[in-house]
Amino acid sequence: MRTGPWRTQKAETDARGQRSPPRPRYLFCRSAKTGTQRLPFFIAYHYPPIRSAGIERTVKFLRYLPEFGYQSRVLTTSAFGEYAVGEHAVDDSSSTQVLRAWEPLGLYRRLFNRKVRAGGAASFVRTEPGALGGLLRTLRRFALIPDGQLTWLPAALRCALSSLRDRPAHLLYSTSPPASAHLLGLWLKRRTNLPWVADFRDAWTYDPLDPALEEMPYRLALERRLEEAVVEAADVSIAATDISAEYLRRTYPAAADKIHVITNGFDPDDFGDIDTSARPLAGEPLTLVHTGSFSASHPQRTPLPLFAALTELLRLDPTWAGRLRLVLVGHLSPEERDAATPLVDRGIVELAGPQERPQALAFQTRAHILLLGDHPRPWPASNVPGKFYEYLAMQRPILALTGPGMVARLIEQLQVGYCAPPDDSQAICSSLQDLYARFVAGRLHARIDDASIHPFHRRQLTGQLAHCFDHLLDTRRRSDR
């Protein structure tokens, strides 16, 4: 007789004559026999050809894990096509098997996105909301918990179980966001009894990416229960920052010993022929460069206080237009572009527009200071944008518009730059004046060298993940004896 996801045995009687609950006989408990090669099964919704910063961590893990004796396969969505093109064709090792499970979002995009219907690459174009999109957004907000990717799970579960029947794995690895990936990991853990690693690229209920969690107490309560189930069931939970890990240990003390930190980082190979030691020419104004987007990355992230600070500088002294320059490389919303136009006209701001990655990196080499934007929060920020580690690789000072949190902590620990509140134009104005004084005096430095940033190389970080895998599998082997 089947009960739930596993086949059960008869209840047993212990030494005191009390009946113990039936023990599960898991469907896929046999070991994969592959010699020295170990086989992780990755669950990663964000994976090429999706254009997302979230793919980098997974792709780099998969790229370097074979060096540590792990040959992976990855389960992802089919909603965005199968192949990336141009600069978005990520080298994820041809030996990685990719499984793509059907998702209703893919059908919706084909039906309602004119660019996709016309043959555009699914990973390159966004689906405009429209009336139906608004309805789906409402459904996602109130019913699809923890996220819209919940609709991907039925097909993903079937695909995973079929693959694991055909080719057993040694362990499971799921990565979020979206948090639905961890629910799939939880179900597979219960079905297979394989060791499971849950990787939180961003915090889930603390410092949430989804503003709805702050506005809807019932959702927050429900998702905390889901988070608890994941953290307590996972053999290891990985956080990308110390603050995220501290929150998980504090909130789920029973699982504290299973919670570890593996940060994000950068891959030196991504920089190609870029000379990170290059500096702006002598006589250039103090140049700040920001690459990437603002509100397109997070609805509460805005450059408007920064623009107000520059406006104040020009009000105090119009010659600032010849002494300081802000270069914005990337997409701006219409509101952001309109706010920047007067500053462009006065020569203190340059809008370079969206650029391919090599060109964006080249712009960074023109900077005296690299600018990192964030949004204000009523709590210490837990996340560290991937751009921060990219900036570290450029080995020049960072000005972070951020409040208390992980970025500020790292900047202080590594002594790599300066911070100013993201929503305080007067404080930003004062910081710019101070940085210019340091620049003129030749004291604009950051203690960044190859040795200090080596721990953030993607190969080093993958080694930490492999060590985690090794420990789990060695522990399982000893317990099976």
For each residue, the residues with C-beta under 8 A, 3 or more apart:
1: 7 8
2: 6 7 8
3: 6 7 8 22
4: 190
5: 27 187 190 191
6: 2 3 24 25 26 27 190 191
7: 1 2 3 24 25 27
8: 1 2 3 22 23 24 25
9: 12 22 23 25
10: 22
11: 19 20 21 22
12: 9 19 20 22 23
13: 17 18 19 20
14: 17 18 19 20
15:
16:
17: 13 14
18: 13 14
19: 11 12 13 14
20: 11 12 13 14
21: 11
22: 3 8 9 10 11 12
23: 8 9 12
24: 6 7 8 190 193
25: 6 7 8 9 29
26: 6 29 191 192 193
27: 5 6 7 161 191 192
28: 164 165 168 191 192 193 194
29: 25 26 192 193
30: 168
31: 168 170
32: 39 167 168 169 170
33:
34: 37 38 39 71
35:
36: 69
37: 34 69 70 71
38: 34 69 70 71 170 171 469 473
39: 32 34 70 71 72 73 167 168 169 170 171
40: 65 70 72 73 169 170 171 172 173 469
41: 72 73 75 160 163 164 169 171 172 173 188 194
42: 58 61 62 72 73 74 75 173 174 175
43: 74 75 156 160 172 173 174 175 181 184 185 188
44: 47 55 58 74 75 76 174 175 181
45: 76 77 149 152 177 178 180 181
46: 50 52 54 55 58 76 175 177 178
47: 44 50 55 58 59 74 76 77 92 98
48: 55 59 84 88 89 90 92 123
49: 80 81 82 83 84 85 88 89 121 122 123
50: 46 47 54 55 77 80 123
51: 88 123 124
52: 46 55
53: 56 385 386
54: 46 50 57 58 177 201
55: 44 46 47 48 50 52 58 59 90
56: 53 59 60 264 386
57: 54 60 61 175 199 201 240 264
58: 42 44 46 47 54 55 61 62 74 175
59: 47 48 55 56 62 63 90 91 92
60: 56 57 63 64 267 458 461 462
61: 42 57 58 64 65 72 461 462 465
62: 42 58 59 65 72 74 92 93 96
63: 59 60 91 92 93 458 462
64: 60 61 67 68 458 459 462 463
65: 40 61 62 68 70 71 72 462 465 466
66: 69 70 71 93 95
67: 64 459 462
68: 64 65 462 463 466
69: 36 37 38 66 466
70: 37 38 39 40 65 66 466 469
71: 34 37 38 39 65 66 95
72: 39 40 41 42 61 62 65 96 97 173
73: 39 40 41 42 96 97 98 99 163 167 169
74: 42 43 44 47 58 62 96 97 98 99
75: 41 42 43 44 99 100 101 156 159 160 163 184
76: 44 45 46 47 98 99 100 101
77: 45 47 50 80 100 101 103 105 106 149 152 156
78: 81 82 100 101 102 103 106
79: 103 105 106 109 122 152
80: 49 50 77 106 122 123
81: 49 78 121 122 123
82: 49 78 98 100
83: 49 89
84: 48 49 88 89 90 121 123
85: 49 88 89 121
86: 89 356
87: 356 357 358
88: 48 49 51 84 85 123 124
89: 48 49 83 84 85 86
90: 48 55 59 84
91: 59 63
92: 47 48 59 62 63 96 98
93: 62 63 66 96
94:
95: 66 71
96: 62 72 73 74 92 93
97: 72 73 74
98: 47 73 74 76 82 92
99: 73 74 75 76 159 160 163
100: 75 76 77 78 82 159
101: 75 76 77 78 152 155 156 158 159 160
102: 78 106 155
103: 77 78 79 106 149 151 152 155 156
104: 107 108 151 152
105: 77 79 108 109 148 151 152
106: 77 78 79 80 102 103 109 110 122
107: 104 110 111
108: 104 105 111 112 127 136
109: 79 105 106 112 113 116 122 127
110: 106 107 113 116 117
111: 107 108 117
112: 108 109 127 130 132 133
113: 109 110 116 117 120 125 126 127 128
114: 117 118
115: 118 120 125
116: 109 110 113 119 120 122 125 127
117: 110 111 113 114
118: 114 115
119: 116
120: 113 115 116 124 125
121: 49 81 84 85 124 125
122: 49 79 80 81 106 109 116 125
123: 48 49 50 51 80 81 84 88
124: 51 88 120 121
125: 113 115 116 120 121 122
126: 113
127: 108 109 112 113 116 133
128: 113 133
129: 133 134 137
130: 112 133 134
131: 134 135
132: 112 135 136
133: 112 127 128 129 130 136 137
134: 129 130 131 137 138
135: 131 132 138 139
136: 108 132 133 139 140 148
137: 129 133 134 140 141
138: 134 135 141 142
139: 135 136 142 143 144
140: 136 137 143 144 147 148
141: 137 138 144 212 216
142: 138 139 216
143: 139 140
144: 139 140 141 147 148 150 151
145: 150 219 222 223 226
146: 150 178 179 180 183 204 223 226
147: 140 144 150 177 178 179 180 210
148: 105 136 140 144 151 178
149: 45 77 103 152 153 178 180 181
150: 144 145 146 147 153 180 183
151: 103 104 105 144 148 154
152: 45 77 79 101 103 104 105 149 155 156 180
153: 149 150 156 157 180 183 184 187
154: 151 157 158
155: 101 102 103 152 158 159
156: 43 75 77 101 103 152 153 159 160 184
157: 153 154 160 161 184 187 188
158: 101 154 155 161 162
159: 75 99 100 101 155 156 162 163
160: 41 43 75 99 101 156 157 163 164 184 188
161: 27 157 158 164 165 188 191
162: 158 159 165 166
163: 41 73 75 99 159 160 166 167
164: 28 41 160 161 167 168 169 188 192
165: 28 161 162
166: 162 163
167: 32 39 73 163 164
168: 28 30 31 32 39 164
169: 32 39 40 41 73 164 172 192 194
170: 31 32 38 39 40 194 195 473
171: 38 39 40 41 194 195 196 197 469 472 473
172: 40 41 43 169 185 188 189 192 194 195 196 197
173: 40 41 42 43 72 185 196 197 199
174: 42 43 44 181 182 184 185 196 197 198 199
175: 42 43 44 46 57 58 181 199 201
176: 179 180 181 182 198 199 200 201 202 204
177: 45 46 54 147 181 201 202 204 209
178: 45 46 146 147 148 149 181
179: 146 147 176 182 183 204 223 226 227 230
180: 45 146 147 149 150 152 153 176 183 184
181: 43 44 45 149 174 175 176 177 178 184 185
182: 174 176 179 185 186 198 226 230 234
183: 146 150 153 179 180 186 187 226 230
184: 43 75 153 156 157 160 174 180 181 187 188
185: 43 172 173 174 181 182 188 189 196 198 230 234
186: 182 183 189 190 196 229 230 233 234
187: 5 153 157 183 184 190 191
188: 41 43 157 160 161 164 172 184 185 191 192 194 196
189: 172 185 186 192 193 194 196 233 234
190: 4 5 6 24 186 187 193 233
191: 5 6 26 27 28 161 187 188
192: 26 27 28 29 164 169 172 188 189
193: 24 26 28 29 189 190
194: 28 41 169 170 171 172 188 189
195: 170 171 172 235 236 472 473 475 476
196: 171 172 173 174 185 186 188 189 233 234 235 236
197: 171 172 173 174 234 235 236 237 238 465 468 469 472
198: 174 176 182 185 230 231 234 236 237 238
199: 57 173 174 175 176 237 238 240 262
200: 176 203 204 237 238 239 240 244 248
201: 54 57 175 176 177 240 264
202: 176 177 207 209 240 244 382 383
203: 200 206 207 208 239 243 244 247 382 383
204: 146 176 177 179 200 208 223 227
205: 208 213 220 223 224 227
206: 203 244 247 251 379 382
207: 202 203 243 244 377 379 380 381 382 383
208: 203 204 205 211 213 214
209: 177 202 298
210: 147 213
211: 208 214 215 299 300
212: 141 215 216 219
213: 205 208 210 216 219 220 223
214: 208 211 220
215: 211 212
216: 141 142 212 213 219 220
217: 220 221
218: 221 222
219: 145 212 213 216 222 223
220: 205 213 214 216 217 223 224
221: 217 218 224 225
222: 145 218 219 225 226
223: 145 146 179 204 205 213 219 220 226 227
224: 205 220 221 227 228
225: 221 222 228 229
226: 145 146 179 182 183 222 223 229 230
227: 179 204 205 223 224 230 231
228: 224 225 231 232 251 252
229: 186 225 226 232 233
230: 179 182 183 185 186 198 226 227 233 234 237
231: 198 227 228 234 237 248 252 255 258 259
232: 228 229 252 254 255
233: 186 189 190 196 229 230
234: 182 185 186 189 196 197 198 230 231 237 255 258
235: 195 196 197 258 472
236: 195 196 197 198 258 259 260 468 472
237: 197 198 199 200 230 231 234 248 255 258 259 260
238: 197 198 199 200 259 260 261 262 465 468
239: 200 203 242 244 245 248 259 260 261
240: 57 199 200 201 202 244 261 262 263 264 383 384
241: 244 245 261 263 382 383 384 406
242: 239 245 246 261 406 409
243: 203 207 246 247 380 381 382 405 406 409
244: 200 202 203 206 207 239 240 241 247 248 261 382 383 406
245: 239 241 242 248 249 259 260 261
246: 242 243 249 250
247: 203 206 243 244 250 251 382
248: 200 231 237 239 244 245 251 252 255 256 259
249: 245 246 252 253 255 256 259
250: 246 247 253
251: 206 228 247 248
252: 228 231 232 248 249 255 256 259
253: 249 250 256
254: 232
255: 231 232 234 237 248 249 252 258 259
256: 248 249 252 253 259
257:
258: 231 234 235 236 237 255
259: 231 236 237 238 239 245 248 249 252 255 256
260: 236 237 238 239 245 468
261: 238 239 240 241 242 244 245
262: 199 238 240 461 464 465 468
263: 240 241 384 389 456 461
264: 56 57 201 240 384 386 389 456 461
265: 389 455 456 457 458 460 461
266: 270 389 390 392 393 453 456 457 458
267: 60 270 457 458 459
268: 271 393 457
269: 272
270: 266 267 357
271: 268 274 276 361 393
272: 269 358
273:
274: 271 358 361 362 365
275: 278 365
276: 271 365 393 394 395
277: 395
278: 275 365
279: 365 368 396
280: 284 287 366 367 368
281: 284
282:
283:
284: 280 281 287 325 368
285: 322 323 324 325
286: 323 324 325 368 369 435 436 439 444
287: 280 284 324 325 327 366 367 368 369
288: 324 325 326 327 367 368 369 370 371 399
289: 326 327 329 363 364 366 367 369 370 371
290: 303 326 327 328 329 330 370 371 372 373
291: 329 330 355 360 361 363 364 387
292: 297 329 330 387
293: 296 297 330 331 332
294: 297 301 302 303 332 333 336 373
295: 298 299 300 301 302 333 335 336
296: 293 331 333
297: 292 293 294 301
298: 209 295 301 375
299: 211 295
300: 211 295 375 376
301: 294 295 297 298 373 374 375 422
302: 294 295 305 336 375
303: 290 294 306 307 328 332 336 339 340 373
304: 307 308 336 339
305: 302 308 309 401 422 423 424 425 428
306: 303 309 310 326 371 373 401 425 428
307: 303 304 310 311 339 340 343 349
308: 304 305 311 312 425 428
309: 305 306 312 313 425 426 428 429 432
310: 306 307 313 314 320 324 326 343 348 349 429 432
311: 307 308 314 315 342 343
312: 308 309 315 316 425 426 429
313: 309 310 316 317 320 324 348 429 432 433
314: 310 311 317 318 320 321 343 346 348
315: 311 312
316: 312 313 320
317: 313 314 320
318: 314 321 346
319: 322 323
320: 310 313 314 316 317 323 324 348
321: 314 318 324 346 347 348
322: 285 319 347
323: 285 286 319 320 436
324: 285 286 287 288 310 313 320 321 348 432 436
325: 284 285 286 287 288 347 348 349 350
326: 288 289 290 306 310 343 348 349 350 371
327: 287 288 289 290 349 350 352 363 366 367
328: 290 303 332 340 349 350 351 352
329: 289 290 291 292 352 353 354 355 359 360 363
330: 290 291 292 293 352 353 354 355 360
331: 293 296 353 354
332: 293 294 303 328 336 337 340 351
333: 294 295 296 336 337
334: 337 338
335: 295 338 339
336: 294 295 302 303 304 332 333 339 340
337: 332 333 334 340 341 351
338: 334 335 341
339: 303 304 307 335 336 342
340: 303 307 328 332 336 337 343 344 349 351
341: 337 338 344 345
342: 311 339 345 346
343: 307 310 311 314 326 340 346 348 349
344: 340 341 347 349 350 351
345: 341 342
346: 314 318 321 342 343 349
347: 321 322 325 344
348: 310 313 314 320 321 324 325 326 343
349: 307 310 325 326 327 328 340 343 344 346
350: 325 326 327 328 344
351: 328 332 337 340 344
352: 327 328 329 330 355 363
353: 329 330 331
354: 329 330 331
355: 291 329 330 352 359 360 363
356: 86 87 359 360
357: 87 270 360 361
358: 87 272 274 361 362
359: 329 355 356 362 363
360: 291 329 330 355 356 357 363 364
361: 271 274 291 357 358 364 365 390 394
362: 274 358 359 365 366
363: 289 291 327 329 352 355 359 360 366 367
364: 289 291 360 361 367 370 390 391 394
365: 274 275 276 278 279 361 362 394
366: 280 287 289 327 362 363
367: 280 287 288 289 327 363 364 370 394 396
368: 279 280 284 286 287 288 396 397 439 444
369: 286 287 288 289 396 397 398 399 417 435 444
370: 288 289 290 364 367 391 394 396 397 398 399
371: 288 289 290 306 326 398 399 401
372: 290 385 387 388 391 398 399 400 401 402 407
373: 290 294 301 303 306 401 422
374: 301 381 385 400 401 402 403 405 407 422
375: 298 300 301 302 422 423
376: 300 403 421 422 423
377: 207 380 381 403 405
378:
379: 206 207
380: 207 243 377 403 404 405 406
381: 207 243 374 377 402 403 404 405 406 407 408
382: 202 203 206 207 241 243 244 247 405 406
383: 202 203 207 240 241 244 405 406
384: 240 241 263 264 388 389 406 407 410
385: 53 372 374 388 407
386: 53 56 264 389 390
387: 291 292 372 390 391
388: 372 384 385 391 392 398 400 407 410
389: 263 264 265 266 384 386 392 393 456
390: 266 361 364 386 387 393 394
391: 364 370 372 387 388 394 396 398
392: 266 388 389 395 398 414 416 448 453 456
393: 266 268 271 276 389 390 453
394: 276 361 364 365 367 370 390 391
395: 276 277 392 446 448 449 453
396: 279 367 368 369 370 391 446 448
397: 368 369 370 416 417 418 444 445 446
398: 369 370 371 372 388 391 392 411 416 417 418 446
399: 288 369 370 371 372 417 418 419 420 431 435
400: 372 374 388 407 408 411 417 418 419 420
401: 305 306 371 372 373 374 419 420 421 422 428
402: 372 374 381 405 407 408 419 421 422
403: 374 376 377 380 381 408 421 422
404: 380 381 408
405: 243 374 377 380 381 382 383 402 408 409
406: 241 242 243 244 380 381 382 383 384 409 410
407: 372 374 381 384 385 388 400 402 410 411 419
408: 381 400 402 403 404 405 411 412 419
409: 242 243 405 406 412 413
410: 384 388 406 407 413 414 416
411: 398 400 407 408 414 415 416 417 418 419
412: 408 409 415
413: 409 410
414: 392 410 411 447 448 452
415: 411 412 446 447
416: 392 397 398 410 411 446 447 448
417: 369 397 398 399 400 411 446
418: 397 398 399 400 411 431 434 435
419: 399 400 401 402 407 408 411
420: 399 400 401 424 427 428 430 431
421: 376 401 402 403 424 427 428
422: 301 305 373 374 375 376 401 402 403
423: 305 375 376
424: 305 420 421 427 428
425: 305 306 308 309 312 428 429
426: 309 312 429 430
427: 420 421 424 430 431
428: 305 306 308 309 401 420 421 424 425 431 432
429: 309 310 312 313 425 426 432 433
430: 420 426 427 433 434
431: 399 418 420 427 428 434 435
432: 309 310 313 324 428 429 435 436
433: 313 429 430 436 437
434: 418 430 431 437 438
435: 286 369 399 418 431 432 438 439 444
436: 286 323 324 432 433 439 440
437: 433 434 440 441
438: 434 435 441 443 444
439: 286 368 435 436 442 443 444
440: 436 437
441: 437 438
442: 439
443: 438 439
444: 286 368 369 397 435 438 439
445: 397
446: 395 396 397 398 415 416 417
447: 414 415 416 452
448: 392 395 396 414 416 452 453
449: 395 452 453
450: 453 454
451: 454
452: 414 447 448 449
453: 266 392 393 395 448 449 450 456 457
454: 450 451 457 460
455: 265 460
456: 263 264 265 266 389 392 453 460 461
457: 265 266 267 268 453 454 460 461
458: 60 63 64 265 266 267 461 462
459: 64 67 267 462 463
460: 265 454 455 456 457 463 464
461: 60 61 262 263 264 265 456 457 458 464 465
462: 60 61 63 64 65 67 68 458 459 465 466
463: 64 68 459 460 466 467
464: 262 460 461 467 468
465: 61 65 197 238 262 461 462 468 469
466: 65 68 69 70 462 463 469 470
467: 463 464 470 471
468: 197 236 238 260 262 464 465 471 472
469: 38 40 70 171 197 465 466 472 473
470: 466 467 473 474
471: 467 468 474 475
472: 171 195 197 235 236 468 469 475 476
473: 38 170 171 195 469 470 476 477
474: 470 471 477 478
475: 195 471 472 478 479
476: 195 472 473 479 480
477: 473 474 480 481
478: 474 475 481
479: 475 476
480: 476 477
481: 477 478
